[in-house]
Amino acid sequence: MPAPEAPSLLVIDDDPDIRKIVNLALTRLGGFHVIAVGSGEEALKLIQKNQFKVVILDMCMPHMDGEMTLRALREMPNMQGVPVVLLTAYACSRLPEDLAQWGISRILEKPFDPIELNRHIKEILKKE
């Protein structure tokens, strides 16, 4: 169980199994407070009422994909400098160039190692 002062992380992924794995990995291994949602639309509603230290974002989602979600997040004043980690099931050579301007901290491919995910999140938080 995360401590009350644990950093809050937002996970946005349409796959319930991925959300569960990321949630378990980050709460049990990392001690973080995690809120996981299944769509960009859900995330945008949550962000209006909550502050997150890091966002973990799936790129391939129906309706509002990762790029659309990321662009909408960056338009919100409370999300301007929040680090974003992209999770993707495919290697996409255009992501680093096209999306670097949007504040992408890391791009991780699925399947991912939960221990490595925690290491990346901790590294990102140390830079703040």
Backbone as ProteinMPNN parsed JSONL, in Angstrom:
{"seq_chain_A": "MPAPEAPSLLVIDDDPDIRKIVNLALTRLGGFHVIAVGSGEEALKLIQKNQFKVVILDMCMPHMDGEMTLRALREMPNMQGVPVVLLTAYACSRLPEDLAQWGISRILEKPFDPIELNRHIKEILKKE", "coords_chain_A": {"N_chain_A": [[0.843, -1.189, 0.0], [0.635, 2.181, -0.925], [2.282, 5.012, 0.577], [0.677, 7.887, 2.104], [1.883, 10.223, 1.119], [2.963, 9.423, -1.237], [4.021, 9.747, -4.633], [1.619, 10.601, -7.118], [0.552, 8.79, -9.907], [-0.613, 8.633, -13.241], [-2.129, 6.279, -15.244], [-2.86, 5.508, -18.527], [-4.476, 3.414, -20.496], [-6.03, 1.274, -22.793], [-6.201, -1.446, -22.45], [-7.27, -3.668, -20.087], [-5.741, -5.608, -18.756], [-3.099, -4.716, -19.007], [-3.318, -2.303, -17.601], [-3.793, -3.351, -15.047], [-1.394, -4.788, -14.542], [0.541, -2.725, -14.661], [-0.413, -1.09, -12.601], [-0.191, -2.829, -10.338], [2.588, -3.28, -10.392], [3.649, -0.695, -10.015], [2.505, 0.154, -7.597], [3.039, -1.891, -5.706], [5.786, -2.599, -6.093], [6.994, -0.103, -6.435], [5.801, 1.656, -4.642], [4.111, 3.726, -5.298], [1.25, 5.924, -5.749], [-1.353, 5.025, -7.732], [-3.527, 5.799, -10.371], [-5.552, 4.366, -12.704], [-6.854, 4.474, -15.957], [-9.038, 3.762, -18.769], [-9.14, 5.221, -21.137], [-8.415, 8.143, -23.176], [-10.307, 10.128, -22.899], [-11.407, 9.633, -20.346], [-9.137, 10.169, -18.832], [-8.715, 12.928, -19.262], [-10.88, 14.034, -17.905], [-10.27, 13.283, -15.26], [-7.868, 14.645, -14.82], [-8.603, 17.264, -14.589], [-9.348, 17.51, -11.962], [-7.319, 16.489, -10.416], [-3.824, 16.219, -9.558], [-0.956, 15.002, -11.125], [2.215, 13.341, -10.979], [3.564, 11.906, -12.912], [2.679, 10.68, -16.13], [1.621, 7.743, -17.654], [1.262, 6.525, -20.76], [-0.571, 4.833, -23.197], [-0.095, 4.296, -26.664], [-1.703, 3.239, -28.725], [-4.953, 3.366, -28.84], [-8.511, 3.067, -29.006], [-10.779, 5.477, -30.479], [-9.77, 8.037, -29.019], [-6.579, 8.343, -29.545], [-3.159, 7.776, -28.36], [-1.52, 9.939, -29.19], [-3.393, 12.002, -29.693], [-4.455, 12.215, -27.122], [-2.183, 13.009, -25.682], [-1.63, 15.525, -26.84], [-3.934, 16.913, -26.046], [-3.602, 16.793, -23.267], [-1.339, 18.404, -22.925], [-2.358, 20.88, -23.437], [-3.629, 21.571, -21.161], [-3.334, 23.595, -18.311], [-2.285, 22.561, -15.829], [-0.796, 20.413, -16.651], [1.429, 21.033, -18.077], [4.287, 20.695, -17.565], [4.484, 18.051, -16.824], [5.992, 14.891, -16.76], [5.821, 12.408, -19.345], [5.452, 9.022, -20.049], [5.583, 6.902, -22.716], [3.872, 3.983, -23.581], [4.087, 1.387, -25.803], [2.976, -1.054, -28.13], [4.269, -1.479, -30.413], [7.188, -0.776, -32.316], [7.949, 2.432, -33.245], [9.311, 4.507, -35.458], [8.915, 7.243, -35.851], [8.047, 8.417, -33.525], [9.952, 9.479, -31.475], [11.003, 11.836, -32.787], [8.708, 13.343, -33.727], [7.111, 13.57, -31.416], [8.726, 14.429, -29.361], [8.729, 17.124, -28.774], [6.525, 17.362, -27.181], [7.089, 16.697, -24.606], [7.919, 14.069, -23.93], [9.214, 11.682, -21.817], [10.151, 9.059, -21.774], [10.085, 6.191, -23.933], [8.618, 3.161, -23.899], [8.544, -0.212, -24.854], [5.945, -2.617, -25.22], [5.962, -6.11, -24.692], [6.732, -5.12, -21.337], [9.163, -4.864, -18.71], [8.224, -5.011, -15.423], [9.894, -4.249, -13.273], [11.838, -2.713, -14.54], [10.169, -0.667, -15.471], [9.473, 0.576, -13.043], [12.034, 1.482, -12.323], [12.539, 3.354, -14.353], [10.493, 5.248, -13.823], [11.242, 6.142, -11.27], [13.713, 7.316, -11.899], [12.867, 9.404, -13.524], [11.382, 10.936, -11.704], [13.394, 11.74, -9.945], [14.662, 13.696, -11.383], [13.068, 15.892, -11.181]], "CA_chain_A": [[0.0, 0.0, 0.0], [1.468, 3.376, -0.978], [2.181, 5.99, 1.656], [-0.165, 9.014, 1.703], [2.663, 11.223, 0.396], [3.507, 8.799, -2.436], [3.677, 10.466, -5.857], [0.478, 10.088, -7.882], [0.82, 8.517, -11.308], [-1.797, 8.342, -14.036], [-1.921, 5.293, -16.297], [-3.92, 5.567, -19.526], [-4.315, 2.277, -21.397], [-7.327, 0.65, -23.032], [-6.13, -2.871, -22.118], [-7.406, -3.819, -18.635], [-4.637, -6.415, -18.215], [-1.932, -3.829, -18.89], [-3.581, -1.394, -16.473], [-3.62, -4.113, -13.803], [0.037, -5.079, -14.364], [1.228, -1.463, -14.343], [-0.866, -0.687, -11.271], [0.459, -3.697, -9.349], [4.037, -3.04, -10.402], [4.01, 0.617, -9.475], [2.101, 0.293, -6.201], [3.739, -2.867, -4.843], [7.238, -2.51, -6.221], [7.476, 1.272, -6.371], [5.191, 2.424, -3.565], [3.424, 4.894, -5.85], [-0.212, 5.97, -5.786], [-1.662, 4.903, -9.151], [-4.898, 5.816, -10.866], [-5.504, 3.83, -14.06], [-8.081, 4.642, -16.724], [-9.016, 3.051, -20.03], [-9.256, 6.064, -22.336], [-7.986, 9.53, -23.089], [-11.428, 10.927, -22.404], [-11.447, 9.472, -18.88], [-7.962, 10.842, -18.275], [-8.915, 14.376, -19.294], [-11.799, 14.373, -16.813], [-9.541, 13.131, -13.997], [-6.807, 15.645, -14.702], [-9.204, 18.531, -14.181], [-9.54, 17.512, -10.513], [-6.188, 15.849, -9.757], [-2.48, 16.552, -10.022], [-0.145, 13.803, -11.255], [3.647, 13.575, -11.137], [3.965, 11.258, -14.159], [1.613, 10.028, -16.884], [2.043, 6.6, -18.465], [0.268, 6.63, -21.819], [-0.578, 3.896, -24.32], [-0.237, 5.002, -27.932], [-2.766, 2.684, -29.568], [-6.241, 3.249, -28.153], [-9.606, 3.464, -29.894], [-11.402, 6.796, -30.339], [-8.768, 9.075, -28.762], [-5.324, 7.609, -29.414], [-2.165, 8.368, -27.471], [-1.067, 11.254, -29.656], [-4.479, 12.955, -29.429], [-4.521, 12.392, -25.672], [-1.014, 13.783, -25.28], [-1.816, 16.916, -27.27], [-4.964, 17.496, -25.171], [-2.993, 16.957, -21.936], [-0.405, 19.532, -22.948], [-3.122, 22.124, -23.477], [-4.144, 21.824, -19.814], [-2.298, 24.306, -17.55], [-1.648, 21.757, -14.777], [-0.065, 19.293, -17.253], [2.473, 21.579, -18.947], [5.614, 20.119, -17.365], [4.4, 16.697, -16.26], [6.628, 13.904, -17.627], [4.977, 11.381, -19.937], [6.1, 7.801, -20.518], [4.74, 6.225, -23.69], [3.913, 2.528, -23.687], [3.618, 1.037, -27.129], [3.132, -2.455, -28.509], [5.002, -1.526, -31.671], [8.264, 0.207, -32.447], [7.517, 3.446, -34.214], [10.488, 5.363, -35.599], [8.598, 8.671, -35.877], [7.663, 8.922, -32.204], [10.885, 10.391, -30.804], [11.102, 13.127, -33.461], [7.445, 14.076, -33.766], [6.492, 13.802, -30.113], [9.681, 14.931, -28.367], [8.316, 18.479, -28.405], [5.389, 17.282, -26.262], [7.553, 16.357, -23.266], [8.013, 12.638, -23.706], [10.403, 11.352, -21.038], [10.603, 7.727, -22.162], [9.214, 5.347, -24.745], [8.836, 1.764, -23.52], [7.788, -1.149, -25.677], [5.265, -3.763, -24.606], [5.834, -6.277, -23.248], [7.733, -4.394, -20.562], [9.575, -5.458, -17.44], [7.713, -4.158, -14.345], [11.001, -3.709, -12.48], [12.401, -1.639, -15.349], [9.205, 0.436, -15.453], [9.69, 1.279, -11.77], [13.327, 2.176, -12.384], [12.354, 4.529, -15.208], [9.663, 6.239, -13.112], [12.063, 6.73, -10.197], [14.697, 8.198, -12.537], [12.152, 10.606, -13.975], [11.016, 11.73, -10.529], [14.606, 12.328, -9.38], [15.027, 14.874, -12.187], [12.179, 17.028, -10.855]], "C_chain_A": [[0.881, 1.243, 0.0], [1.248, 4.281, 0.232], [1.329, 7.158, 1.184], [0.583, 10.069, 0.882], [3.294, 10.657, -0.879], [3.097, 9.599, -3.674], [2.516, 9.793, -6.59], [0.847, 9.962, -9.352], [-0.491, 8.201, -12.003], [-1.406, 7.386, -15.152], [-3.13, 5.344, -17.225], [-3.657, 4.459, -20.538], [-5.653, 1.596, -21.565], [-7.35, -0.83, -22.677], [-6.194, -3.049, -20.602], [-6.289, -4.653, -18.011], [-3.377, -5.575, -18.04], [-2.124, -2.871, -17.725], [-3.33, -2.109, -15.142], [-2.137, -4.386, -13.525], [0.794, -3.818, -13.958], [0.858, -1.007, -12.933], [-0.181, -1.518, -10.187], [1.954, -3.417, -9.253], [4.397, -1.737, -9.712], [3.58, 0.813, -8.027], [2.912, -0.641, -5.308], [5.246, -2.748, -4.908], [7.753, -1.093, -5.991], [6.918, 2.101, -5.246], [4.464, 3.671, -4.029], [1.911, 4.78, -5.656], [-0.588, 6.012, -7.262], [-3.163, 4.992, -9.381], [-4.807, 5.393, -12.322], [-6.862, 3.967, -14.726], [-7.908, 4.019, -18.108], [-9.109, 3.898, -21.28], [-8.718, 7.469, -22.083], [-9.075, 10.42, -22.53], [-11.542, 10.845, -20.881], [-10.305, 10.234, -18.218], [-8.167, 12.35, -18.209], [-9.868, 14.829, -18.194], [-11.089, 14.321, -15.467], [-8.541, 14.255, -13.766], [-7.358, 16.999, -14.28], [-9.306, 18.645, -12.667], [-8.344, 16.978, -9.733], [-4.882, 16.334, -10.353], [-1.662, 15.262, -10.022], [1.305, 14.176, -11.486], [4.171, 13.008, -12.448], [2.715, 10.656, -14.8], [2.24, 8.911, -17.708], [0.933, 6.388, -19.491], [0.479, 5.591, -22.912], [-0.768, 4.689, -25.602], [-1.423, 4.52, -28.75], [-4.018, 2.442, -28.74], [-7.33, 3.65, -29.135], [-10.107, 4.867, -29.548], [-10.351, 7.89, -30.194], [-7.439, 8.362, -28.522], [-4.335, 8.358, -28.52], [-1.707, 9.748, -27.895], [-2.138, 12.313, -29.409], [-4.586, 13.258, -27.942], [-3.379, 13.272, -25.19], [-1.171, 15.26, -25.651], [-2.856, 17.621, -26.389], [-4.417, 17.721, -23.761], [-2.128, 18.202, -21.893], [-1.106, 20.878, -23.063], [-3.671, 22.503, -22.103], [-3.041, 22.465, -18.972], [-1.576, 23.447, -16.511], [-0.856, 20.572, -15.334], [1.116, 19.746, -18.109], [3.822, 20.886, -18.784], [5.622, 18.699, -16.838], [5.033, 15.697, -17.234], [5.628, 12.845, -18.098], [5.855, 10.235, -20.414], [5.131, 7.134, -21.481], [4.964, 4.73, -23.61], [3.358, 2.182, -25.056], [3.896, -0.424, -27.429], [3.9, -2.591, -29.814], [6.093, -0.463, -31.654], [7.858, 1.182, -33.543], [8.626, 4.487, -34.321], [10.159, 6.849, -35.562], [8.306, 9.249, -34.496], [8.688, 9.858, -31.578], [10.971, 11.762, -31.455], [9.815, 13.934, -33.343], [6.911, 14.432, -32.388], [7.454, 14.311, -29.046], [9.284, 16.321, -27.887], [7.189, 18.481, -27.371], [5.806, 16.802, -24.873], [7.57, 14.881, -22.949], [9.319, 12.358, -22.957], [11.006, 10.021, -21.461], [9.59, 7.102, -23.106], [9.581, 3.905, -24.412], [7.953, 0.863, -24.372], [7.151, -2.234, -24.814], [5.736, -5.007, -25.351], [6.994, -5.585, -22.538], [8.019, -5.15, -19.274], [9.083, -4.531, -16.325], [8.814, -3.536, -13.48], [11.661, -2.55, -13.225], [11.469, -0.43, -15.389], [9.37, 1.251, -14.179], [10.992, 2.074, -11.784], [13.203, 3.451, -13.22], [11.563, 5.619, -14.487], [10.479, 6.918, -12.017], [13.119, 7.673, -10.76], [14.052, 9.513, -12.963], [11.837, 11.518, -12.793], [12.233, 12.37, -9.865], [15.014, 13.605, -10.102], [14.186, 16.084, -11.859], [12.748, 17.864, -9.738]], "O_chain_A": [[1.782, 1.358, 0.831], [0.168, 4.307, 0.823], [1.254, 7.408, -0.019], [-0.019, 10.736, 0.04], [4.079, 11.344, -1.533], [1.965, 10.074, -3.762], [2.446, 8.567, -6.668], [1.378, 10.89, -9.961], [-1.376, 7.574, -11.42], [-0.472, 7.647, -15.91], [-4.274, 5.239, -16.781], [-2.729, 4.55, -21.341], [-6.35, 1.36, -20.579], [-8.428, -1.42, -22.61], [-5.277, -2.629, -19.897], [-5.926, -4.428, -16.856], [-2.67, -5.708, -17.042], [-1.198, -2.648, -16.944], [-2.731, -1.543, -14.228], [-1.68, -4.23, -12.392], [1.593, -3.842, -13.022], [1.723, -0.588, -12.164], [0.351, -0.964, -9.225], [2.511, -3.328, -8.159], [5.337, -1.682, -8.919], [4.224, 1.564, -7.295], [3.416, -0.221, -4.267], [5.915, -2.791, -3.876], [8.826, -0.904, -5.418], [7.481, 3.143, -4.91], [4.224, 4.58, -3.234], [1.373, 3.696, -5.432], [-0.188, 6.933, -7.973], [-3.958, 4.356, -8.69], [-4.063, 5.996, -13.096], [-7.891, 3.624, -14.144], [-6.789, 3.78, -18.561], [-9.153, 3.357, -22.384], [-8.586, 7.915, -20.943], [-8.801, 11.354, -21.777], [-11.747, 11.857, -20.21], [-10.485, 10.865, -17.176], [-7.828, 12.98, -17.207], [-9.679, 15.898, -17.614], [-11.276, 15.202, -14.628], [-8.392, 14.75, -12.648], [-6.642, 17.796, -13.674], [-9.346, 19.754, -12.135], [-8.354, 17.011, -8.502], [-4.831, 16.797, -11.492], [-1.668, 14.517, -9.041], [1.601, 15.195, -12.108], [5.106, 13.552, -13.034], [1.812, 10.186, -14.107], [3.257, 9.108, -18.373], [-0.208, 6.104, -19.125], [1.566, 5.482, -23.48], [-1.526, 5.659, -25.622], [-2.083, 5.326, -29.406], [-4.128, 1.442, -28.031], [-7.098, 4.487, -30.008], [-9.876, 5.366, -28.447], [-10.072, 8.602, -31.158], [-7.196, 7.841, -27.434], [-4.638, 9.43, -27.995], [-1.525, 10.631, -27.057], [-1.819, 13.414, -28.96], [-4.782, 14.406, -27.544], [-3.585, 14.178, -24.383], [-0.869, 16.139, -24.843], [-2.682, 18.785, -26.028], [-4.734, 18.729, -23.129], [-2.181, 18.969, -20.931], [-0.493, 21.915, -22.807], [-4.127, 23.629, -21.905], [-1.928, 21.942, -18.918], [-0.367, 23.593, -16.333], [-0.296, 19.798, -14.558], [1.735, 18.929, -18.792], [4.444, 20.523, -19.783], [6.673, 18.194, -16.444], [4.656, 15.655, -18.405], [4.724, 12.444, -17.365], [6.862, 10.442, -21.09], [3.995, 6.833, -21.118], [6.102, 4.261, -23.575], [2.276, 2.637, -25.425], [4.927, -0.965, -27.03], [4.154, -3.706, -30.27], [5.939, 0.603, -31.058], [7.471, 0.777, -34.638], [8.855, 5.257, -33.388], [11.042, 7.655, -35.27], [8.321, 10.468, -34.329], [8.316, 10.96, -31.175], [11.008, 12.768, -30.746], [9.839, 15.084, -32.905], [6.317, 15.496, -32.214], [7.028, 14.597, -27.927], [9.484, 16.656, -26.719], [6.93, 19.512, -26.749], [4.942, 16.527, -24.041], [7.269, 14.48, -21.825], [10.396, 12.749, -23.407], [12.227, 9.871, -21.503], [8.405, 7.432, -23.085], [10.719, 3.482, -24.62], [6.773, 1.141, -24.582], [7.725, -2.698, -23.829], [5.895, -4.945, -26.57], [8.096, -5.481, -23.077], [7.217, -5.965, -18.817], [9.488, -3.369, -16.283], [8.666, -2.408, -13.009], [12.002, -1.531, -12.624], [11.933, 0.71, -15.347], [9.405, 2.481, -14.228], [11.038, 3.209, -11.309], [13.708, 4.504, -12.831], [11.935, 6.791, -14.542], [10.412, 8.137, -11.856], [13.395, 8.716, -10.168], [14.622, 10.589, -12.784], [12.009, 12.734, -12.879], [12.111, 13.445, -9.277], [15.633, 14.49, -9.512], [14.552, 17.202, -12.221], [12.137, 18.855, -9.337]]}, "name": "protein", "num_of_chains": 1, "seq": "MPAPEAPSLLVIDDDPDIRKIVNLALTRLGGFHVIAVGSGEEALKLIQKNQFKVVILDMCMPHMDGEMTLRALREMPNMQGVPVVLLTAYACSRLPEDLAQWGISRILEKPFDPIELNRHIKEILKKE"}
